[in-house]
Amino acid sequence: MSGQSPSPEKLRVGVIGGGFIGTTVGRAFEEDPRSTVVALADVSEVARAEAGNALYVGQGSQYEQYEAMLDAEEVDAVLVGTPHVFHYEQVTAALDRGLHVLCDKPLTTDREKARELAERAETSDQVLMVGYQRHLNEAFVEARERWADSELTPRFISAEITQDWISRFEDTWRTNPDLSGGGNLYDTGSHLVDAVLWTTGLTPTSVQAEMKFADEDDRVDERAQLTVAFENGASASISVFSDAPCVREHIHVWDDEGAVYLEGRQWEPRQLTEIREDSTTVSPYIDQQRSEDKAAVFIDCIESGKTPPATARDAFAVTALTEAAYESARSGERVTVSLD
C-alpha cells in the first residue's frame, strides 16, 4: 500500500554443523521473526537430512562442505556448531566473507588462534559472539554486578561441575581429541571456566592442574582439578568430574563481605544465593523470564552495534587458561597463563 514502509528484510542465516547446536540454536533463529535459516552444511548426509527437516531447509540448500554453502548462498550470518577443532577455520572463512558469526564454545582450541580472532573482532564491524550461555543467565548477570559496581573483589572461588560425560559421549566426537581438542575440560568444563572468569572479572596468572585421563595418550581428561591464581591475589579451585551419575554445578565466590553461591541441577537455570557477614542467607528474586536466547541476543547485537555478551576476548581467556591447565597436568608444573 502506498505510504507504508517496506518490511525489513530478515537476517539470512547459514548453519554450519547439523548436530545439537545447529538444530536447537538454528530453530531459535527460525522462530525469531527477524531471521530465517536459508542454508546448512554438514559432512554427514544423515545429519544434513535431519537438520534440513528441523530447520525447513530444502535439499537444494544443503551442502556437504561449508565453503560451498558460503560461496553459493546469500547469507548475512552463520551459526557454527561443529566439533571444536574446526571452529577457527570456519569462523575465519565467514569473517573473510563479511559475515556475522555466532560460534559455539570454545572459540578455538589454540591460544594464539583465539587471540587472533579476539583482536580481529575488536577492530571489525562484524559481530562475533561465542555461545557461553552463562552470560545470558540472570543469576550470573546479577552476581557479576556485585563486583562490577563496587570496590569489593572476589578472594576465593570454588567451582565444580559433575556429569555422566564419559559414558554418555563414548565413541562420539566429544571424546575424540582430534575433533574436540581434549576432554571434558574443553566441553562442559569450558562453561565452568568461563563462568568463573566472566562472573568475577578476574584475570588468571597461573594454574596448577591434576587430571585423570581416560586414554593412553593423556589427551581426554576424565577428571580435572585446577588451582588458579589471579592478578589480585585471589585463588580458585575448579573441578570437572565426568564420571558422575548426573549434572550438578556449584560456584561459590567469597569476598570481604560474604559470598555468592551459584548452583543448579542438570541444565536448569542456575539459582543465586547470597551469604551475608552475619552468616544469614538471602535468596534474591531472579526473573528467569528476562534471560534471552542466544539467537535473539545475536540479532540484537547486529541491529544495535552493541558488544555481544560473550565476546571473542572472553573466549580467548578461557582457551588460554584451558591450554595452560593441560600443559600443567602433563608436566606436573605450575604454568603461567598469558593473556598478552
C-alpha positions in Angstrom: 0.0 0.0 0.0 1.3 3.5 -0.8 2.9 5.4 2.0 3.8 2.3 4.1 7.4 1.5 4.9 8.6 -1.8 3.5 9.1 -4.7 5.9 12.7 -5.0 7.0 14.5 -8.0 5.4 15.1 -10.9 7.6 18.6 -11.8 8.7 19.7 -14.8 6.5 21.5 -17.4 8.5 23.6 -20.3 7.3 24.1 -23.2 9.7 27.5 -25.0 9.8 27.0 -28.3 11.6 23.7 -30.0 11.8 24.0 -31.5 15.3 22.6 -30.4 18.6 23.7 -26.8 18.5 22.9 -26.4 14.8 19.4 -27.6 15.2 18.5 -26.1 18.6 20.0 -22.7 18.1 19.1 -22.9 14.4 15.4 -23.4 15.5 15.7 -20.2 17.6 16.8 -18.3 14.5 13.9 -19.8 12.5 11.4 -18.9 15.2 12.6 -15.3 15.6 10.6 -13.0 13.3 13.8 -11.1 12.4 15.7 -14.0 11.0 15.5 -17.2 8.9 17.7 -20.2 8.2 18.4 -20.3 4.5 21.1 -23.0 4.2 23.1 -25.6 6.1 26.2 -27.6 5.8 27.3 -30.9 7.4 29.7 -33.6 6.2 27.1 -36.2 7.3 24.2 -36.9 4.9 22.1 -38.2 7.7 22.7 -35.0 9.8 22.0 -32.8 6.8 18.7 -34.5 6.2 17.6 -34.3 9.9 18.7 -30.7 10.3 17.1 -29.8 7.0 13.8 -31.2 8.3 14.1 -29.4 11.6 15.1 -26.0 10.0 12.9 -26.2 6.9 15.9 -26.1 4.6 15.4 -27.9 1.3 17.9 -30.3 -0.3 19.0 -27.6 -2.8 20.4 -25.5 0.0 22.0 -28.4 1.9 25.8 -28.8 1.5 28.4 -31.3 2.4 31.1 -28.7 2.5 30.6 -25.4 4.4 32.8 -23.5 1.8 30.4 -24.4 -0.9 27.5 -23.1 1.1 29.2 -19.8 1.8 30.1 -19.4 -1.9 26.7 -20.3 -3.3 24.2 -18.9 -0.8 23.3 -15.3 0.1 23.7 -15.3 3.8 24.3 -12.4 6.3 25.4 -14.5 9.2 26.5 -18.1 10.2 25.9 -20.3 13.2 29.0 -22.5 13.8 28.0 -25.7 15.7 30.7 -28.1 14.7 33.4 -30.1 16.6 35.7 -27.7 18.4 38.8 -28.0 16.3 37.0 -26.8 13.2 35.8 -23.5 14.7 38.8 -21.4 13.9 38.8 -22.1 10.1 35.0 -21.8 9.8 34.8 -18.6 11.8 37.7 -17.2 9.8 36.1 -18.2 6.5 32.8 -16.5 7.5 34.5 -13.3 8.6 36.6 -13.2 5.4 33.3 -13.0 3.5 32.0 -10.1 5.7 29.5 -12.3 7.7 28.5 -12.0 11.3 29.2 -15.2 13.3 27.7 -16.9 16.3 30.1 -19.7 17.3 29.5 -22.4 19.8 32.1 -22.7 22.6 35.1 -22.9 22.7 36.0 -20.3 20.1 39.2 -22.3 19.4 41.4 -25.0 20.9 44.5 -23.0 20.3 45.5 -19.9 22.3 47.2 -18.0 19.5 44.3 -18.6 17.2 41.8 -17.4 19.8 43.9 -14.3 20.4 43.9 -13.6 16.6 40.1 -13.8 16.5 39.7 -11.6 19.6 41.9 -8.9 18.0 40.1 -9.2 14.7 36.7 -8.9 16.3 37.7 -5.8 18.2 38.7 -4.0 15.0 35.7 -5.1 12.9 32.1 -4.0 12.3 31.1 -7.7 12.2 29.6 -9.3 15.2 31.5 -12.4 16.6 29.6 -13.8 19.5 30.5 -17.0 21.4 27.9 -19.4 22.8 28.7 -19.2 26.5 25.2 -19.1 27.9 26.0 -18.3 31.5 26.3 -14.7 30.2 22.6 -14.8 29.4 21.5 -16.4 32.7 20.1 -13.7 35.0 21.6 -15.3 38.2 25.1 -15.0 36.7 24.4 -11.5 35.4 23.3 -10.3 38.9 26.3 -12.0 40.6 28.7 -10.3 38.2 27.2 -6.9 39.1 28.1 -7.4 42.8 31.8 -6.8 41.9 31.4 -4.7 38.8 29.6 -1.9 40.7 31.6 -1.8 43.9 35.1 -1.9 45.4 34.6 -5.4 46.6 36.8 -8.0 44.9 36.5 -11.8 44.9 39.1 -13.5 47.1 38.4 -17.2 46.9 36.4 -19.3 44.4 35.4 -22.9 44.5 33.7 -24.2 41.4 32.7 -27.7 40.2 30.6 -29.4 37.7 29.7 -33.1 37.5 28.3 -35.0 34.6 28.0 -38.5 33.1 30.1 -37.2 30.3 32.4 -40.2 29.7 29.7 -42.8 29.4 27.3 -40.5 27.6 29.7 -39.4 24.9 31.8 -42.6 24.4 32.5 -43.2 20.7 31.4 -39.7 19.7 33.5 -36.7 18.5 33.4 -35.2 22.0 35.7 -38.0 23.3 37.9 -37.9 20.2 40.6 -35.3 21.0 41.4 -34.9 17.3 38.0 -33.3 17.0 37.3 -32.0 20.5 40.8 -30.7 21.3 40.8 -32.6 24.6 38.4 -34.0 27.1 35.6 -32.6 29.3 37.6 -29.5 30.3 37.2 -28.4 26.7 33.5 -29.4 26.6 31.1 -28.9 29.6 34.1 -27.8 31.7 34.6 -24.8 29.3 31.3 -23.3 30.5 32.5 -23.6 34.1 35.9 -22.0 33.4 34.1 -19.2 31.5 31.6 -18.7 34.3 34.3 -18.2 36.9 36.3 -15.8 34.8 33.4 -13.7 33.4 31.3 -13.6 36.6 34.3 -12.5 38.8 36.0 -10.3 36.2 39.4 -11.7 37.5 42.5 -12.1 35.4 44.2 -15.5 35.8 48.0 -15.5 36.0 48.9 -19.2 36.6 47.4 -22.7 37.1 48.4 -25.9 38.6 46.3 -28.8 37.3 45.9 -32.5 38.0 44.0 -34.7 35.6 42.9 -38.3 35.3 42.9 -39.2 31.7 40.7 -41.8 30.0 43.1 -42.5 27.1 46.6 -43.8 26.8 47.8 -40.6 25.2 46.7 -38.4 28.1 44.5 -36.2 26.0 41.0 -36.9 27.1 40.5 -35.8 30.7 38.0 -37.7 32.8 38.7 -35.7 36.0 40.4 -32.3 36.1 41.3 -30.3 39.2 42.7 -26.8 38.6 44.1 -24.4 41.2 44.2 -20.9 39.6 46.0 -17.8 40.8 44.7 -14.3 39.8 46.3 -10.9 39.5 44.6 -9.5 42.6 45.9 -12.4 44.8 42.7 -14.3 44.7 42.6 -18.1 44.1 40.2 -20.6 42.6 39.7 -24.3 42.8 37.9 -25.5 39.6 36.9 -29.2 39.3 35.4 -31.1 36.4 34.2 -34.7 37.2 33.0 -36.6 34.2 32.0 -40.0 35.6 29.1 -38.9 37.8 25.5 -40.1 37.5 24.0 -36.7 36.9 24.7 -33.0 36.4 25.3 -30.6 39.3 27.0 -27.2 39.1 28.3 -25.2 42.1 30.2 -21.9 42.0 31.0 -20.3 45.4 32.7 -16.9 45.3 33.8 -15.2 48.6 34.8 -11.6 49.2 35.3 -9.5 52.3 31.5 -9.1 52.9 30.4 -12.7 52.4 29.7 -14.9 49.4 27.7 -15.6 46.3 26.6 -19.1 45.5 25.5 -20.1 42.0 24.1 -23.6 41.9 21.9 -25.8 39.8 21.0 -29.2 38.6 21.1 -30.7 35.1 20.6 -27.8 32.6 18.0 -25.8 34.5 18.6 -22.1 35.1 21.1 -21.6 38.0 20.0 -20.2 41.3 21.7 -17.3 43.2 22.2 -17.3 47.0 23.9 -14.6 49.0 25.8 -15.3 52.2 26.0 -12.2 54.5 28.7 -11.2 57.0 26.4 -12.3 59.9 26.0 -15.7 58.3 22.5 -15.1 57.2 21.4 -16.4 53.8 19.4 -14.4 51.3 17.9 -15.7 48.1 17.1 -12.7 45.9 14.3 -12.9 43.4 15.7 -13.7 39.9 13.3 -13.2 37.0 14.5 -16.0 34.7 12.0 -14.9 32.1 14.4 -12.0 31.4 17.0 -14.4 30.1 17.1 -14.3 26.3 18.2 -16.9 23.9 21.5 -16.8 22.0 19.9 -16.2 18.6 17.8 -13.2 19.8 20.8 -11.5 21.5 23.0 -12.1 18.5 20.4 -10.4 16.3 20.1 -7.5 18.8 23.9 -7.0 18.6 23.8 -6.9 14.8 21.0 -4.4 14.7 22.3 -2.2 17.5 26.0 -2.5 17.1 26.4 -3.3 20.8 29.1 -5.6 22.1 28.0 -9.3 22.4 27.5 -10.6 26.0 30.1 -13.3 25.3 33.0 -11.9 23.3 35.9 -13.4 21.5 38.1 -11.8 24.2 36.2 -13.7 26.9 36.7 -16.9 24.9 40.4 -16.2 24.4 40.8 -16.1 28.2 39.1 -19.4 28.6 41.2 -21.0 25.9 44.4 -19.6 27.4 43.6 -21.0 30.9 42.5 -24.3 29.5 45.6 -24.8 27.4 47.8 -23.9 30.3 45.9 -26.4 32.5 46.5 -29.3 30.1 50.2 -28.3 30.0 50.4 -28.3 33.7 48.7 -31.6 34.1 51.1 -33.3 31.7 54.2 -31.6 33.1 53.4 -31.6 36.8 54.4 -27.9 37.0 52.5 -24.7 37.6 52.1 -23.0 34.3 51.8 -19.2 33.6 48.6 -18.1 31.9 49.5 -15.5 29.3 46.7 -13.1 28.1 49.1 -10.8 26.3 
